Amino acid sequence: MAKIKNKKGSMIAYALIIMSVVSILLVSILRYTTSQTTFSINRVNRSGSFQVAEAGIYFYRWYLAHEISGRTVQQIKDFWQSVNPYGVATPYEADFKDPEGGVIGRYKIEVQAPDVNSTIVIVKSTGWMLKDPDVKRVVQARFRRPSWSESAVLANDNMRFGSGTVVNGKIHSNKGIRFDGVATNVISSALDKYDDPDHSGNNEFGVHTHVNAPPGSGINDSFRSAEAPPNSVPTRADVFQAGRQFPVSSVDFNGVLSDLNFMKSESQISGHGIYFDNAKCGGSTNLGRHIVLKANGTMTVTKVRGVDPDNGINSEGCSADYTIPGGGVVFVENNAWVEGTINNKKVTIVAANLSGGGNKTIYIGMNNILYTNFDGRDILGLIGQQDVEVIKDSQNVFTVDAALLAQSGRVGMSHYGNHKDTITVNGSLATNLRYGFAWTDGTGYATRNLNFDNNLLYYPPPYFPTGTEYYIDLWEEL
């Protein structure tokens, strides 16, 4: 009996041990299953919250397209400053619905509006699911309106870039481009093919080169069948280091006239700019203004009384000093000769006659036009209603730190027949007609360096022409 009792006690102990082990295992399994289920639900809700946050970003892109597309510069400015856009003064919240129309989440949009000198809008969207509102995801996107200053060269004519040209920045033309230099960024044309006016023969690609393919060298000025349809487009990384694109959308140079009118009106508002009319100097002829920019934040402005046949100044008077309007515009209702240095200033100088008469030009080359800082604090725009012209007696080694725009004419240098060493443009160049600082007879500047200023992507010169569509150019999760 004692043995039987001991056996029964042992069995009970074994049973208790087994039950304890099973209980521990069951509890662990249940805990694991619960945690996995909770984790899965959390992952689903996190994924849903992310999609809701993304939806907020794309909603804002839609909202801007409907509010701003096709509007003038003035109307866009009024929109941001006067209309109280969604998400700027206070966060904007909206429901997120499933395909059947049921509300399953919400997003909150907070917007950092562009300042007066920027085309950038920062949009932050926070999303969550109604099932688990504590699980939130935050997405931030940078919207940007493309500016005319974001290409190293923007043109409305057939263009030719000769051997010796190095371009660090995008190039685009509404017509064809022959490029025989070295391009470190994309070159694009609105045409798929065109008849190059510099030689006879059939149509060639909208963007093509006459540089002999490696292992060859040199230039062949005749029609290039390898650079013409129906052949496939060769890569030619020796010339187009970032590739070429054609056809693409064109840009509207005629539309810049509305921008010029806006700049004129803004220049006459105190604090926005300075306006110079056609008043004569002591009864003498007024041919425009000579503007010398200074690193101390001022500029000396003199009325031009006489010029020589090569556009150099030979008589001037009635000089006065002015503070350079930071973030503003200097509008000359006549021609303008510009030189000097800016320091911690963002300004655009315009030469235009909108009251009737001939189109006006900005002349450069008397001395260098320079920035003090290359971190975005210094931004200069030079806009000629007709041309931006380098004078005959320009510096042999000439540097221009600026965004240049010729609305109805061209940026360049006339055929003076002289020989110059090097011209360097650190900024951008937009020209209605074919640009050029050199000629095929070897005159002009032997070396032409066009270096795009990356700061112009996000901080174009004040009042510079821009597109009216906002694009997402940076996206990140916070």
C-alpha positions in Angstrom: 0.0 0.0 0.0 2.8 2.3 0.8 4.4 1.7 -2.6 1.1 2.3 -4.3 0.7 5.6 -2.5 4.2 6.7 -3.4 3.5 5.8 -7.0 0.3 7.9 -7.0 2.2 10.8 -5.4 4.9 10.6 -8.1 2.3 10.5 -10.9 0.6 13.6 -9.5 4.0 15.4 -9.3 4.8 14.4 -12.8 1.4 15.5 -14.0 1.8 18.8 -12.2 5.2 19.3 -13.9 3.8 18.4 -17.3 0.8 20.7 -16.8 3.2 23.5 -15.7 5.4 23.1 -18.8 2.4 22.9 -21.1 0.9 26.0 -19.4 4.2 27.9 -19.9 4.3 26.8 -23.5 0.7 27.7 -24.1 1.1 31.1 -22.5 4.3 31.7 -24.5 2.6 30.7 -27.7 -0.4 32.8 -26.9 1.8 35.8 -26.0 3.8 35.3 -29.2 0.7 34.9 -31.3 -0.8 38.0 -29.6 2.4 40.0 -30.1 2.6 38.9 -33.7 -1.0 39.8 -34.3 -0.5 43.2 -32.7 2.7 43.7 -34.6 0.9 42.8 -37.9 -1.9 45.1 -37.1 0.6 47.9 -36.2 2.5 47.3 -39.5 -0.8 47.4 -41.4 -1.8 50.7 -39.6 1.7 52.1 -40.1 1.6 51.3 -43.8 -1.9 52.8 -44.0 -0.8 55.9 -42.2 2.1 56.3 -44.6 -0.3 56.0 -47.6 -2.6 58.6 -46.0 0.3 61.0 -45.4 1.4 60.5 -49.1 -2.2 61.2 -50.1 -1.9 64.6 -48.3 1.1 65.5 -50.4 -0.5 64.6 -53.7 -3.7 66.4 -52.6 -1.6 69.6 -52.1 0.0 69.2 -55.6 -3.5 69.0 -57.1 -4.6 72.0 -55.0 -1.7 74.1 -56.2 -2.3 73.0 -59.9 -5.9 74.2 -59.7 -5.1 77.4 -57.8 -2.0 78.6 -59.6 -1.7 77.0 -63.1 -1.7 79.6 -65.8 -1.6 82.6 -63.5 0.8 85.6 -63.9 3.7 86.3 -61.5 1.6 88.9 -59.8 -1.3 86.6 -59.3 0.9 83.9 -57.8 2.4 86.4 -55.5 -1.1 87.5 -54.4 -2.1 83.9 -53.9 0.6 83.3 -51.3 0.4 86.7 -49.6 -3.4 87.4 -49.7 -5.5 84.4 -50.3 -4.7 82.4 -47.1 -3.7 79.1 -48.8 -4.5 75.8 -47.2 -2.0 74.9 -44.5 -0.1 78.1 -44.3 -1.6 80.1 -41.4 -3.1 77.0 -39.7 -2.8 73.3 -40.4 -5.3 71.9 -43.0 -7.0 68.6 -42.1 -9.1 66.3 -44.4 -10.5 62.8 -44.4 -9.0 59.9 -46.4 -11.6 57.6 -47.9 -11.5 54.1 -49.2 -12.8 53.3 -52.8 -16.3 52.8 -51.4 -16.3 56.3 -49.9 -15.9 55.2 -46.3 -13.6 57.4 -44.1 -10.6 55.3 -42.9 -8.0 57.9 -42.0 -7.1 61.6 -41.9 -4.1 63.8 -42.9 -2.9 67.1 -41.6 -1.0 69.4 -43.9 1.4 72.1 -42.7 2.9 74.4 -45.3 5.9 76.7 -45.3 5.1 79.3 -48.0 7.8 80.7 -50.3 9.5 83.9 -49.3 9.7 86.7 -51.8 12.9 85.5 -53.4 12.2 81.8 -53.6 10.1 79.4 -55.7 10.2 76.7 -53.0 7.2 75.5 -51.0 7.7 73.0 -48.1 4.7 70.8 -47.5 4.6 68.5 -44.4 1.8 65.9 -44.3 1.0 63.8 -41.2 -1.3 60.8 -41.8 -3.0 58.3 -39.5 -5.7 55.5 -39.6 -8.9 55.9 -37.6 -8.4 52.4 -36.2 -5.2 53.4 -34.5 -4.8 57.2 -34.5 -1.7 57.0 -32.3 0.3 55.5 -35.1 1.3 58.4 -37.3 3.6 58.8 -40.3 5.0 62.1 -41.5 6.1 62.9 -45.1 7.7 66.1 -46.2 8.0 67.3 -49.8 9.6 70.3 -51.4 7.6 71.8 -54.3 9.4 74.0 -56.7 8.3 76.3 -59.6 11.0 76.0 -62.4 12.7 79.3 -63.1 14.2 80.6 -66.3 17.5 80.8 -64.4 17.7 77.0 -63.8 19.4 76.2 -67.1 22.9 77.2 -68.0 21.5 78.1 -71.4 17.8 78.5 -72.4 17.2 79.6 -76.0 14.5 80.2 -78.6 16.6 79.8 -81.7 18.9 77.3 -83.5 22.1 77.1 -81.4 25.7 76.2 -82.0 28.2 75.6 -79.3 31.7 75.4 -80.8 34.8 73.5 -79.8 36.3 74.9 -76.7 32.9 75.5 -75.0 32.5 73.8 -71.6 29.0 73.9 -70.1 28.3 72.8 -66.5 24.5 73.0 -66.4 21.4 72.1 -68.4 20.9 73.5 -72.0 17.6 73.7 -73.7 16.4 75.3 -77.0 13.0 75.5 -78.6 14.8 74.8 -81.9 17.9 72.7 -82.8 21.2 72.5 -81.0 24.6 71.7 -82.5 27.0 71.0 -79.7 30.8 70.5 -80.3 32.1 71.2 -76.9 31.7 69.3 -73.6 28.4 69.2 -71.7 28.3 67.9 -68.1 24.5 68.1 -67.9 21.5 67.2 -70.0 21.0 69.0 -73.4 17.5 69.1 -74.7 15.5 70.5 -77.7 11.8 70.9 -78.5 12.6 69.5 -82.0 13.2 65.8 -82.9 15.1 66.9 -86.0 16.0 70.1 -87.9 18.0 71.4 -90.8 21.2 72.8 -89.4 21.7 76.3 -91.0 25.5 76.0 -90.7 25.9 73.5 -93.5 24.0 71.9 -96.3 22.4 68.4 -96.2 19.5 66.7 -94.7 17.9 67.0 -91.3 19.9 66.0 -88.2 18.8 65.2 -84.7 17.3 68.0 -82.6 20.5 67.8 -80.5 23.6 66.6 -82.4 27.3 67.0 -82.6 30.0 67.3 -85.4 32.8 66.1 -83.2 34.3 63.0 -84.7 33.6 59.9 -82.6 36.5 58.3 -80.7 39.1 57.1 -81.4 38.9 59.9 -84.0 39.2 63.6 -83.1 38.5 67.0 -84.5 35.4 68.5 -86.1 33.7 67.6 -89.3 31.5 70.5 -90.5 29.6 68.5 -93.1 26.3 66.7 -92.8 26.7 63.8 -90.3 24.6 60.8 -91.2 25.4 59.1 -87.9 23.7 62.1 -86.2 20.6 62.1 -88.3 17.4 60.1 -88.5 16.5 57.4 -89.2 19.6 56.2 -87.4 19.3 55.5 -83.7 20.8 58.2 -81.4 24.4 57.4 -80.4 25.4 57.9 -76.8 28.4 60.1 -77.4 29.4 60.4 -73.8 32.6 62.2 -74.9 30.4 65.2 -75.8 27.1 64.6 -73.9 28.3 63.4 -70.6 24.8 63.4 -69.0 22.9 62.6 -72.2 20.6 64.5 -74.6 16.8 64.6 -74.8 14.5 65.5 -77.7 11.8 66.4 -78.4 10.6 68.0 -75.1 8.3 70.9 -74.2 9.1 74.5 -75.4 9.2 77.7 -73.3 7.4 81.0 -74.2 9.7 84.0 -74.6 6.8 86.3 -75.6 5.2 85.7 -72.2 8.2 87.5 -70.5 6.6 90.8 -71.6 4.1 90.5 -68.8 6.9 89.9 -66.3 8.7 93.1 -67.5 5.5 95.1 -66.9 5.2 93.6 -63.4 8.9 94.4 -62.7 8.3 98.0 -63.8 5.4 98.5 -61.5 7.2 96.8 -58.6 10.3 99.1 -59.1 8.1 102.1 -58.5 6.9 100.8 -55.1 9.1 102.0 -52.2 11.0 99.1 -50.7 10.5 96.9 -53.8 12.9 98.6 -56.2 14.2 101.7 -57.9 12.8 103.1 -61.2 14.9 105.3 -63.5 13.0 107.3 -66.2 14.2 109.0 -69.4 14.7 112.5 -67.9 17.7 114.3 -69.4 20.8 115.4 -67.6 21.1 119.2 -67.7 19.4 119.3 -71.1 21.8 116.8 -72.6 20.7 113.6 -74.3 19.9 110.7 -72.0 20.9 107.4 -73.6 20.4 105.3 -70.5 22.1 104.6 -67.1 25.6 103.5 -66.2 25.3 101.4 -63.0 28.3 100.5 -60.9 27.5 98.0 -58.2 29.5 98.1 -55.0 30.3 95.6 -52.3 29.3 98.0 -49.6 25.6 97.6 -50.7 25.4 100.8 -52.8 25.5 101.5 -56.5 26.6 104.6 -58.4 24.2 105.5 -61.2 25.1 108.0 -63.9 23.2 109.2 -66.9 24.9 108.3 -70.2 25.1 111.2 -72.6 27.1 109.7 -75.4 28.5 106.3 -76.6 31.0 105.3 -79.3 30.1 103.0 -82.3 31.1 100.0 -80.3 28.7 100.7 -77.4 31.4 102.1 -75.0 30.5 105.2 -72.9 32.3 108.4 -73.9 30.2 110.9 -72.0 28.1 110.8 -68.9 27.0 113.0 -66.0 24.4 113.6 -63.2 25.8 110.9 -60.9 24.1 109.8 -57.7 24.5 106.9 -55.2 21.7 104.6 -54.2 21.3 101.6 -51.8 20.9 98.4 -53.8 17.4 97.1 -53.2 17.8 93.7 -51.5 15.3 91.3 -53.0 14.1 94.0 -55.4 14.4 95.2 -58.9 16.2 98.2 -60.6 14.2 99.2 -63.7 15.8 101.5 -66.3 13.4 102.8 -68.9 16.3 102.9 -71.3 19.6 101.2 -72.0 21.8 100.2 -69.1 25.6 99.6 -68.8 26.3 97.4 -65.7 29.5 96.5 -63.9 30.8 96.0 -60.3 30.4 93.7 -57.3 27.5 92.8 -55.0 27.7 91.5 -51.5 24.9 89.9 -49.6 22.3 91.2 -52.1 19.7 89.7 -54.4 18.6 92.1 -57.2 17.5 92.2 -60.8 18.4 95.0 -63.2 16.2 95.5 -66.2 16.7 97.7 -69.3 13.4 98.1 -71.2 11.2 100.7 -72.8 7.6 99.8 -72.2 6.3 103.3 -73.0 6.9 103.0 -76.8 10.0 103.2 -78.9 12.8 100.7 -79.6 13.7 97.8 -77.3 16.5 98.5 -74.9 19.7 96.6 -74.1 22.0 95.9 -71.2 25.7 96.4 -72.0 28.4 94.5 -70.1 32.1 94.0 -70.3 33.5 97.4 -69.1 34.7 95.5 -65.9 33.8 92.2 -64.3 30.4 91.6 -62.7 31.1 89.6 -59.5 29.6 88.0 -56.4 31.3 88.3 -53.1 29.6 85.1 -51.8 28.7 81.9 -53.7 26.4 80.4 -51.1 23.1 81.9 -52.3 23.4 85.2 -50.5 24.4 87.0 -53.8 22.0 86.6 -56.7 22.0 89.0 -59.7 19.7 89.0 -62.7 20.3 91.1 -65.8 17.4 91.4 -68.3 17.6 93.2 -71.6 14.3 93.8 -73.5 16.5 93.5 -76.6 20.0 92.2 -75.9 22.5 91.5 -73.2 25.6 92.7 -75.2 29.3 92.4 -74.5 30.9 95.6 -75.7 33.9 95.6 -78.1 36.4 96.9 -75.5 35.4 94.3 -72.9 37.9 92.7 -70.6 40.3 90.2 -72.2 39.5 87.8 -69.4 35.9 88.6 -68.5 33.8 87.1 -65.7 30.1 87.6 -65.2 28.4 86.2 -62.1 24.7 86.6 -63.0 21.6 85.2 -64.7 21.4 86.8 -68.1 18.2 87.1 -70.1 17.6 88.7 -73.6 13.8 88.8 -74.1 13.6 89.6 -77.8 17.2 89.7 -78.9 20.3 87.7 -77.9 23.0 87.4 -75.2 26.3 87.7 -76.9 28.9 89.8 -78.6 28.7 91.4 -82.0 31.2 90.6 -84.8 33.8 93.2 -83.9 36.6 91.2 -85.5 38.8 91.4 -82.4 40.4 88.5 -80.4 39.7 87.9 -76.8 41.0 85.3 -74.4 38.3 83.9 -72.0 34.8 84.7 -70.9 33.2 82.9 -67.9 29.5 83.1 -67.0 28.8 81.8 -63.5 25.0 81.7 -63.5 22.7 81.2 -66.4 21.9 82.5 -69.9 18.4 82.8 -71.6 18.4 84.2 -75.1 15.6 84.6 -77.7 18.0 84.7 -80.6 21.2 82.7 -81.2 23.7 83.5 -78.6 27.5 83.7 -79.0 30.7 85.2 -77.7 32.8 83.9 -80.6 32.6 83.7 -84.4 33.5 81.0 -86.9 36.4 83.2 -88.2 38.2 82.8 -84.8 37.3 86.2 -83.5 35.6 86.9 -80.1 36.4 84.9 -77.0 38.6 81.9 -77.7 37.4 80.1 -74.5 33.8 80.2 -73.3 33.0 78.8 -69.8 29.4 78.5 -68.9 29.1 77.4 -65.3 25.6 77.0 -63.9 25.0 78.4 -60.4 23.1 75.8 -58.5 21.7 78.4 -56.1 19.5 79.6 -59.0 17.5 76.4 -58.8 15.9 77.5 -55.6 16.6 81.3 -55.4 16.2 82.8 -58.9 16.8 86.5 -59.2 14.0 88.6 -57.9 11.0 88.8 -60.2 12.7 86.6 -62.8 10.3 84.7 -65.1 9.2 81.3 -63.7 6.9 78.5 -64.7 3.4 78.4 -63.1 3.4 74.7 -62.2 4.8 73.3 -59.0 6.8 70.1 -59.2 8.0 67.8 -56.3 11.7 67.8 -56.5 12.5 66.4 -53.0 10.7 63.9 -50.9 11.5 62.4 -47.5 9.9 60.7 -44.4 10.5 62.5 -41.1 
